[in-house]
Amino acid sequence: MQSLKQLFQTKNPVDKNKFVSREFQDYGYRLAAELGDLAHKSLYIKLAKTIDRSILEQCKRFVIDSNADNRGALFMWKLKQLK
């Protein structure tokens, strides 16, 4: 039998992002983190809400496969191209 303190200490908090309540918010946040552009995470959340997921996935794959320095700009360029 463990005490409550031990249970809470051993609990593995995978995501400590308490502001995410919807799925598209989580997807937008993860997209911003993968692209290394957390400064513009609200933009990626909005894109995840309004744009089809398949288009966003194609853009993400294109950017991750490239060796670009500015992944956010490349993502936006590819998104504009696919739209």
C-alpha distances in whole Angstrom, upper triangle without the diagonal:
4,7,10,12,10,10,14,15,14,15,19,21,24,27,27,30,29,33,33,33,36,36,39,38,35,38,40,38,37,41,41,39,40,44,43,44,41,44,45,42,44,47,45,43,46,47,44,45,49,49,49,46,48,50,47,46,49,50,46,47,51,49,46,49,51,51,52,52,51,49,49,53,53,51,53,56,55,54,57,59,57,57
4,7,8,6,7,10,11,11,12,16,18,22,24,24,27,26,30,31,31,33,34,37,35,33,36,38,35,34,38,39,36,37,41,40,41,38,41,42,39,41,44,42,40,43,45,42,42,46,47,47,44,46,48,45,44,47,47,44,45,48,47,44,47,49,49,49,49,48,46,46,50,51,48,50,53,52,51,55,56,54,55
4,5,5,6,9,10,11,13,16,18,22,23,23,26,25,29,30,30,33,34,37,35,32,35,37,35,34,38,38,36,37,41,39,41,37,40,41,38,40,43,41,39,42,44,41,42,46,47,47,44,46,48,45,44,48,48,44,46,49,47,45,47,50,49,50,49,48,46,46,50,50,48,50,53,52,51,54,56,55,55
4,5,5,6,9,10,11,14,16,19,21,19,23,22,25,26,26,29,30,33,31,29,32,34,31,31,35,35,33,35,38,37,38,35,37,38,35,36,40,38,36,39,41,38,39,42,44,44,41,44,45,42,42,45,45,42,43,46,45,42,45,47,47,47,46,46,44,43,47,48,45,47,50,50,48,51,53,52,52
4,5,5,6,9,10,13,15,18,20,18,22,21,25,26,27,30,31,33,31,29,32,34,31,30,34,34,32,34,37,35,36,33,35,37,34,35,39,37,35,39,40,38,39,42,44,44,41,44,45,42,41,45,44,41,42,46,44,41,44,46,45,46,44,44,42,42,46,46,44,46,49,49,47,51,53,51,51
4,5,5,6,9,12,14,17,20,19,22,22,26,27,28,30,31,34,32,29,32,34,31,30,34,34,31,33,36,35,36,33,36,37,34,36,39,37,36,39,41,38,39,43,44,44,41,43,45,41,40,44,44,40,41,44,43,40,43,45,44,45,44,43,42,41,45,46,44,46,49,48,47,50,52,51,51
4,5,5,6,10,12,15,17,17,20,20,24,24,25,27,28,31,29,26,29,31,28,28,32,32,29,31,35,33,35,32,34,36,33,34,37,35,33,37,38,35,36,40,41,41,38,40,42,39,38,41,41,38,39,42,41,38,41,43,43,43,43,42,40,40,44,44,42,44,47,46,45,48,50,48,49
4,6,5,9,10,13,15,14,17,17,20,21,22,25,26,28,26,24,27,29,26,25,29,29,27,29,32,31,32,29,31,33,30,31,34,32,31,34,36,33,34,38,39,39,36,38,40,37,36,39,39,36,37,40,39,36,39,41,41,41,40,39,38,37,41,42,39,41,44,44,42,46,48,46,46
4,6,8,10,13,15,14,18,18,22,23,24,27,27,30,27,25,28,29,26,25,29,29,26,28,31,30,31,28,31,32,30,31,34,33,31,35,36,34,35,39,39,40,37,39,40,37,36,39,39,36,37,40,38,35,38,40,40,40,39,38,37,37,40,41,39,41,44,44,42,46,48,46,47
4,6,9,12,15,15,18,19,23,23,24,26,26,29,27,24,27,29,26,25,28,29,26,27,31,29,31,28,31,33,30,32,35,33,31,35,36,33,35,38,39,38,35,37,39,36,35,38,38,34,35,38,37,34,37,39,38,39,38,38,36,36,40,40,38,40,44,43,42,45,47,45,46
4,6,9,12,12,15,16,20,20,21,23,23,26,24,21,24,26,23,22,26,26,23,25,28,27,29,26,29,30,27,29,32,30,28,32,33,30,31,35,35,35,32,34,36,33,32,35,35,32,33,36,35,32,35,37,37,37,37,36,34,34,38,38,36,38,41,40,39,42,44,42,43
4,6,9,10,13,15,18,18,19,21,21,23,22,18,21,23,20,19,22,23,20,21,25,24,26,23,26,28,24,26,29,27,25,29,30,27,29,32,33,32,29,31,33,30,29,32,32,28,29,33,31,28,31,33,33,34,33,33,31,31,34,35,32,35,38,37,36,39,41,39,40
4,6,6,10,11,14,14,16,18,18,20,18,15,18,20,17,16,20,20,18,19,23,22,23,20,23,24,21,23,26,24,22,26,27,24,26,29,30,30,27,29,31,28,27,30,30,26,28,31,29,27,30,32,32,32,31,30,28,28,32,32,30,32,35,34,33,36,38,37,37
4,7,9,11,14,13,15,16,16,18,16,13,15,17,14,13,17,17,15,16,20,19,20,18,21,22,19,21,23,21,20,23,24,21,23,27,27,27,24,26,27,24,23,26,26,23,24,27,26,23,26,28,29,29,28,28,25,25,29,29,27,29,32,31,30,33,35,33,34
4,5,8,10,10,12,14,13,15,13,10,13,14,11,11,15,15,13,15,18,17,18,15,18,19,16,18,20,18,17,20,21,19,20,24,24,25,22,24,26,22,22,25,25,21,23,26,25,23,26,28,28,28,27,26,24,23,27,27,25,26,30,29,28,31,33,31,32
4,6,9,10,12,15,15,17,14,12,15,16,12,13,17,16,14,17,20,18,19,15,18,19,16,17,21,19,17,21,22,20,22,25,26,27,24,27,28,25,24,28,27,24,26,29,27,25,29,30,30,29,28,27,25,24,28,29,26,28,31,31,29,32,35,33,34
4,6,6,9,12,13,14,11,9,12,13,10,11,14,14,13,16,18,17,16,13,15,16,13,14,17,16,14,17,19,17,18,22,23,24,22,25,26,22,22,26,25,22,25,27,25,24,28,29,29,28,27,25,23,22,25,27,24,25,29,28,27,29,32,31,31
4,6,8,11,13,14,11,11,14,15,12,14,17,17,16,19,21,20,19,16,18,18,15,15,19,18,15,18,20,18,19,22,24,25,23,27,27,24,25,28,27,25,28,30,28,27,31,32,32,31,30,28,26,25,28,29,27,27,31,31,29,31,34,33,32
4,6,9,12,12,9,9,13,13,11,13,16,15,15,19,20,19,18,15,16,16,12,12,16,15,12,15,18,16,16,19,21,23,22,25,25,22,23,27,26,24,27,29,27,27,30,31,32,30,29,27,25,23,26,28,25,25,29,29,26,29,32,31,30
4,6,8,9,6,6,10,10,9,11,14,14,14,17,19,19,17,14,16,15,12,11,15,13,10,13,15,13,13,17,19,20,18,22,22,19,20,24,23,21,24,26,25,24,28,29,30,29,28,26,24,21,25,26,23,23,27,27,24,27,29,28,27
4,7,9,7,8,11,12,12,14,16,17,17,20,22,22,21,18,20,18,15,14,17,15,12,14,16,14,13,17,19,20,18,22,23,20,21,25,25,23,26,28,27,27,30,32,33,32,31,29,26,24,27,28,25,25,29,28,26,28,31,29,28
4,6,5,7,9,10,11,13,14,16,17,19,20,21,20,18,20,18,14,13,15,14,10,12,14,11,10,14,15,16,15,18,20,17,19,22,22,21,23,26,25,25,28,30,31,30,30,28,25,23,26,26,23,23,27,26,23,25,28,26,25
4,5,5,6,9,10,11,12,14,15,17,18,20,19,18,20,18,14,14,15,13,10,12,13,9,9,13,14,14,12,15,17,15,15,19,19,18,20,23,22,22,25,27,29,28,29,26,23,21,24,24,21,21,25,23,21,24,26,23,23
4,5,5,6,8,10,10,12,14,15,16,18,17,16,18,15,12,11,12,9,6,8,9,5,6,9,10,11,10,13,14,12,13,17,16,15,18,21,20,20,23,25,27,26,26,24,20,18,21,21,18,18,21,20,17,20,22,20,19
4,5,5,6,9,10,11,12,14,15,16,15,13,15,13,9,9,10,8,5,8,10,7,8,11,13,14,13,16,17,14,15,19,18,16,19,22,20,21,24,25,27,25,25,23,20,18,20,21,18,18,22,21,19,21,24,22,21
4,5,5,6,8,10,11,12,14,15,15,13,15,14,10,11,13,10,8,11,12,9,10,14,15,15,13,16,17,14,14,18,18,15,18,21,20,19,22,24,25,24,24,22,19,18,21,21,18,19,23,22,19,22,25,23,23
4,5,5,6,9,10,10,12,14,14,13,15,14,10,11,12,8,7,10,10,7,9,12,12,12,9,13,13,10,11,14,14,12,15,17,16,16,19,21,23,22,22,20,17,15,19,19,15,16,20,18,16,19,21,19,19
4,5,5,6,9,10,11,12,11,10,12,10,7,8,8,5,4,7,7,5,8,11,11,12,10,13,13,10,11,14,13,11,15,17,15,16,19,20,22,20,20,18,15,13,16,16,13,14,17,17,14,17,20,18,18
4,5,5,6,9,10,10,10,8,10,9,6,8,9,7,6,10,11,9,12,14,15,16,14,17,17,13,14,17,15,13,16,18,16,16,20,21,21,20,20,18,15,13,17,18,15,16,19,19,17,20,22,21,21
4,5,5,6,9,10,10,9,13,12,9,11,12,9,9,13,12,10,13,16,16,16,13,15,16,12,12,15,14,11,14,16,14,13,17,19,19,19,19,17,14,13,17,17,14,16,19,18,17,20,22,21,22
4,5,5,6,9,9,9,12,10,8,11,10,7,8,11,10,9,12,14,13,14,11,13,13,9,9,12,11,8,11,13,11,11,15,16,17,16,16,14,11,10,13,13,10,12,15,15,13,17,18,17,18
4,6,5,6,5,5,8,7,5,9,9,6,8,11,11,11,14,16,15,16,14,16,15,12,13,15,12,10,13,15,12,12,16,16,17,15,15,12,10,8,12,13,10,12,15,15,14,17,19,19,19
4,5,5,6,6,9,10,8,12,12,10,11,15,14,14,17,19,18,19,17,18,18,14,14,17,15,11,14,16,13,12,16,16,16,15,15,13,11,10,14,15,13,15,18,18,17,20,22,22,23
4,5,8,9,12,12,11,14,14,11,13,16,15,14,18,19,18,18,15,17,16,13,12,14,12,9,11,13,10,8,12,13,13,13,13,12,9,10,14,13,11,14,17,16,16,19,21,20,21
4,5,8,11,10,10,13,12,10,13,15,14,14,18,19,17,18,16,17,16,12,12,13,11,8,10,11,8,8,11,11,12,10,10,9,6,6,10,10,8,11,14,13,14,17,18,18,20
4,6,9,10,10,13,13,12,14,17,16,16,20,21,20,21,19,20,19,16,16,17,14,12,14,15,11,11,14,14,13,11,10,9,7,8,11,12,11,14,16,16,17,19,21,21,23
4,5,6,7,10,10,9,12,14,14,15,18,19,18,20,19,20,19,15,16,18,15,12,16,16,12,13,16,16,15,13,11,9,8,6,10,12,11,12,15,16,15,18,20,21,21
4,5,5,9,10,9,11,14,14,15,17,19,19,21,19,21,20,17,18,20,17,15,18,19,16,16,19,19,19,17,15,13,12,10,13,15,14,15,18,19,18,20,23,23,23
4,6,8,9,10,12,14,15,16,18,20,20,22,21,24,22,18,20,22,19,17,21,21,18,18,22,21,20,18,16,13,13,10,13,16,15,15,18,19,19,20,23,24,24
4,6,5,7,9,10,11,13,15,16,16,19,18,21,19,16,18,19,16,15,19,19,16,17,21,20,20,17,16,13,12,9,11,14,12,12,15,17,15,17,20,21,20
4,5,5,6,9,10,10,12,14,15,17,16,19,18,14,16,19,16,14,18,19,16,17,21,21,21,19,18,15,13,10,13,16,13,13,17,18,16,18,21,21,20
4,5,5,6,9,10,11,12,14,17,16,19,18,15,18,20,17,17,20,21,19,20,24,24,24,22,21,18,16,13,15,17,15,14,18,19,16,18,21,21,20
4,5,5,6,9,10,11,12,15,15,17,15,13,16,17,15,15,18,19,17,18,22,22,22,20,19,16,14,11,12,14,12,11,14,15,13,14,18,18,16
4,5,5,6,9,10,10,12,12,14,13,10,12,14,12,11,15,16,14,16,19,19,20,18,18,15,13,10,12,13,10,10,14,14,12,14,17,16,16
4,5,5,6,9,10,12,12,15,14,11,14,17,15,14,18,19,18,19,22,23,24,22,22,19,16,13,16,17,14,14,17,17,14,17,20,18,17
4,5,5,6,8,11,12,15,14,12,15,17,15,15,19,20,19,20,24,24,25,23,23,20,18,14,16,18,14,13,17,17,13,15,18,17,16
4,5,5,5,9,9,12,10,8,12,14,12,12,16,17,16,18,21,21,23,21,21,18,16,13,14,15,11,10,14,13,10,12,15,14,12
4,6,6,7,7,10,10,8,10,13,12,12,15,17,16,18,20,22,24,22,23,20,17,14,17,17,13,13,16,15,12,15,17,15,14
4,6,8,9,12,12,11,13,16,16,16,19,20,20,21,24,25,27,26,26,23,20,18,19,20,16,16,19,18,14,16,19,17,15
4,7,9,12,11,10,14,16,15,16,19,20,20,22,24,25,27,26,26,23,21,18,19,19,16,14,17,16,13,14,17,15,12
4,6,9,7,7,11,12,12,13,16,17,17,19,21,22,25,23,25,22,19,16,17,17,13,12,15,13,10,11,14,11,9
4,6,6,7,9,10,11,13,15,16,17,19,21,22,25,24,26,23,20,18,19,18,15,14,16,14,11,13,14,11,10
4,5,5,6,9,10,10,12,14,15,16,18,20,23,22,24,22,18,17,19,17,14,14,17,14,11,14,15,12,12
4,5,5,6,9,10,11,12,14,15,17,19,22,22,24,22,18,18,19,17,14,15,16,13,11,14,14,11,11
4,5,5,6,9,10,11,13,14,16,17,20,19,22,19,16,15,16,14,11,11,12,9,7,10,10,7,8
4,5,5,6,9,10,11,12,14,16,18,17,19,17,13,12,14,12,9,10,12,9,7,11,12,9,10
4,5,5,6,9,10,10,12,14,17,17,19,18,14,14,16,14,10,12,14,11,10,14,14,11,13
4,5,5,6,9,10,11,13,16,16,19,17,14,14,15,12,10,12,12,9,9,12,11,9,11
4,6,5,6,9,10,11,14,13,16,14,10,10,11,9,6,8,9,6,6,10,9,8,11
4,5,5,6,9,10,13,12,14,13,9,10,12,9,7,10,11,9,9,13,13,12,14
4,5,5,6,9,12,12,15,15,11,13,14,11,9,13,13,10,11,15,14,13,16
4,6,5,6,10,10,13,13,10,12,12,9,8,11,11,8,10,13,12,11,15
4,5,5,8,7,10,9,6,8,9,6,6,10,10,8,10,13,13,13,16
4,5,7,8,11,11,8,11,12,10,9,13,14,12,14,17,17,16,19
4,7,9,12,13,10,13,15,11,11,15,15,13,15,18,17,17,20
4,6,9,10,9,12,12,9,11,14,13,12,15,17,16,17,20
4,7,9,8,12,13,10,12,15,15,14,17,19,19,20,23
4,6,6,9,9,7,10,13,12,13,15,17,17,18,21
4,6,9,9,9,11,14,14,15,17,19,19,21,23
4,6,6,7,9,10,11,13,14,16,17,19,20
4,6,5,6,9,10,10,12,14,15,16,18
4,5,5,6,9,10,10,12,14,15,17
4,5,5,6,9,10,11,12,14,15
4,5,5,6,8,10,10,12,14
4,5,5,6,9,10,11,12
4,5,5,6,9,10,11
4,5,5,6,9,10
4,5,5,6,9
4,5,5,6
4,6,5
4,6
4
